[in-house]
Amino acid sequence: MKQRGVLIGCGFFANNHLNGWKSLEGAELVAVCDIDPAKAEQAARQFGIPRTYTDAAAMLEAEKPDFVDIVTTVPSHRPLVELACRAGARVVICQKPFAETQEDGEAMVAAAEAAGAKLVIHENFRWQKSLIELKQRLDDGQIGTPHFARFQFRTHYDIYSKQPYLAQIERFLIFDVGLHLFDLVRHFMGEVVHLTCQTQSLNPIVRGEDSFTSLLRHTSGAVSVVDASYYTWHSPELFPQTLVRIEGDAGTLELLEGYRLRLHTPDGLEEFDVEPIVPSWGEKPWHGVQDSVVRFESHVLDILNGHVEPQPSGADNLKTLALALAAYDFVEKETTVAL
């Protein structure tokens, strides 16, 4: 028996969600919603979805879905999550950034708990094949106890032509890619007790920060560096790859360009190809993200079928949101010293 779902928000990235759901036998999208009726109708035609709406409340009342996939921008997240919870959806998926304030995030978590719904945040980086395999080797103890990590996402890929609103966001890269990286650093290295951050605004067409570097100390005593840039030239272009280095007391793991995973130990060097497949509906260089969306949505089906708990849940993602907010807070309030 298929789980019945609806999707809200038929913009650029929603195509990955829609293709993913269509590829999974256990899910069926019965309706889509967008405030622009043309976008909703186009999505319905392309993916064979029977009904379209421009009003989310009307759709939820009529369809009574098992799950709701919210693929909108952050200002609409809280009202839509609260609406989906009140409507009785068993699983509510919210695109990141989950919220712009801790208050809004906590309100959404509370709404889900009150309704008995599972709230899961669409943090697809941790669901990328290369990062899943990296995490498995770390958990298997192949490098012992980790004490240093670096998570890096640097590119000059033109993300603005298809998502022009990104250039107008005052708080940009930390809330865009930074949240993914902060989720990864918590997922791999544990909770954070101290954070500093520096930002840069490099591209003249961009209003907010398009480069940042953050230094973190974890509860274990380990130290991590998280850095990202949308103004970095590299040949070949790295988008959308995340590069990782994790050092432990028994070895080092590296995730390098071209999806090459390296294990350094006293016994020598081993290298593995961890590049994901290109989905039948996908294309390079987006295949790493597209494959992860399918993996994430398969995880949602496991949640709906009672097999697993959300990764990450709304409650867990509040801690990731707190890191992003702390980074902005540090940048805005830091006392600089002239040397």
C-alpha positions, 0 to 999 in steps of 0.5 A: 500500500502506497503512502499518499503525499502532497508537495508544496512549492514547485520551484527550481529544486522541487524537480529533484523532490518530484523526480525522487518521489516518482522513482519510489514505488512506496510513495504516491504524490496525489497533489501539488500546490504553488501560489503560482498556478502555472508552476503547479500545473506544469509539475502535475503534467510533467509528473502525472499528479492528478490534482493542483492547488494554490491554497495549501489549507484547501489541499490538506483538507481535501487530500488528507495525506500521509506526508507533506513535503514542503519545498518553499523558502524559509519565511513560509516554513512555520505557517506551513509546518504548523498547518500540516501538523494540524491537518493530521499528516503523519510525517512533515518534511521541511526544506532547509533552512528550517527557520530563521530564528530559534523561536520559529524552529522551536514552535515547529518542533512543538507543533509536531510533538503536539500533533504526534507527527514526525518532523524531518528536515531535508538535509540531503548532504548527510544522505549523499553516497560518498558521505554515507560511506565516509561515515561508515568507515569512521564509525567502524573505527578505521582511523580510531578516535577523530581529533580534527576535521575539515568540511569544505564546499568551494565553487564558482558554479552559477547558482544565481541564474536559476535561483536569482533570489539567492543574490538578494538574501542578506543572510546568505551562504551560512544559511544556504550551504553552511547549514548543510556543513554544520549538520555534517560536522555534528553528524560526524564529530559530535556536538559543538561547545565553541564557535568562531566565524569570519565571512566575506562578501566577494561577488558584487552582485550578491547582497549577503556573505558568499564566503565564510570560515568557521572554527569549532571545538567539540565536546570531545575536545576535537577541533573542526574547520567548516568553510564554504565559498561561492566565489572560488575558481577551480578546474575542473569545477567542484560543484556540488562536491563536499571535500572532507578530511578527518584525522584520528589517532590511528589514521586519516580519512579524506573525501577528495574531488571526483568522489575519491575516498582515501584511507591513510593508516600506518599500513599505507594508503587505500583509495575507493571510488564512492561516486554515486550513480546518475539517476535515470532522470538526473545529470552531472554534476547534479547527480550527487545531490539528486541521488541523495534526494532519493536516499532521503525520500526512501528514508522518509518512507521508512519513517512512515512505515515505522522502521526508523526515526527521522534523520535529522528530526526537527528537534535535532536540526534545532542544534544545527540552526543554533550553530548557524545563528551563533556564526552570524552572532559572532560575525556581527558582535565580534570586537576587532583589535587593530594590530 
